[in-house]
Amino acid sequence: MFTGIVAATGTVISLERDPSGEEDGSARLRIQAGPIVTDLPPGGSLAVDGVCLTSAPAPAQGGTSPEGGGTEVLTADVMGETLRRTTLGSLRPGAVVNLERCLPADGRLDGHIVQGHVDGTGRILSRIPHGAWQTVRVGIPHDLAPLLAEKGAIAVDGISLTVTAVSAAGATEPWFEIGLIPATLAATGLGAKTEGDPVNLEADVMAKYAARLAAFRGPGRPPETTPETSRETSGEAR
């Protein structure tokens, strides 16, 4: 579990696709991550642009340079589902990514509950400067629109942000807006992204569960079962 408070940024060293060439193949991602991963053991979790990845044993040890694969380099295997659903599949060497370690049991929940399970990608539609801060509008897939609410929470590239505005229900091209303060602009990769760039999106987990529960209360759902109706359908006498 994460909180959406980015602790550092890293630089992509490589994204090596599965040599088998299978359409659903995986890839091995290597990132120059810095001190944030010096004590991250194999099997430990790290959010990369909002995607929860598992640290894999490094192919080689020694040194901390991008070429070396030392203790400040994250190595992670990325499966095909993640490559398709997130922006990780389009990463190139030199790309800057947001990094966050998982939340310790006694840590502070400074952002909101973030699982690192990206629901899909959006695309930056506009950036409007307001002096030191900015309003950013992001276009989203139709299936994510019902999960967003004004003043609700959203994780964008792993950053916990407050939704400041949303498109009307049923909009043909749904969107939401967020405000980026100077600290976010300076400390995360979102500050350098421009119109047209894709971003990873994770909706509030509570909204996802609420939507799933509501789907089972729609037309065609089975009738609710009570102790009384159970006895009647089973032939038990009252």
Protein Blocks (a to p, Z undefined) as FASTA:
>chain_A
ZZhiafbdcddfbdcddfklpakbccdddddebjmlmmmcehiacdeehiacdddddfbg
edjbfklopakbccddddfklmmmmmklmgcehiacdddddddfkbccfbbcdehiafbd
cddfbdcdehjaccddddddfklmmmpcehiacdeehiacddfbdcdehiabdcdddddd
fklmmmpmklmpcehiacdddddfklmmmmmmmmmmmghiacdddfklmmmmnopaZZ
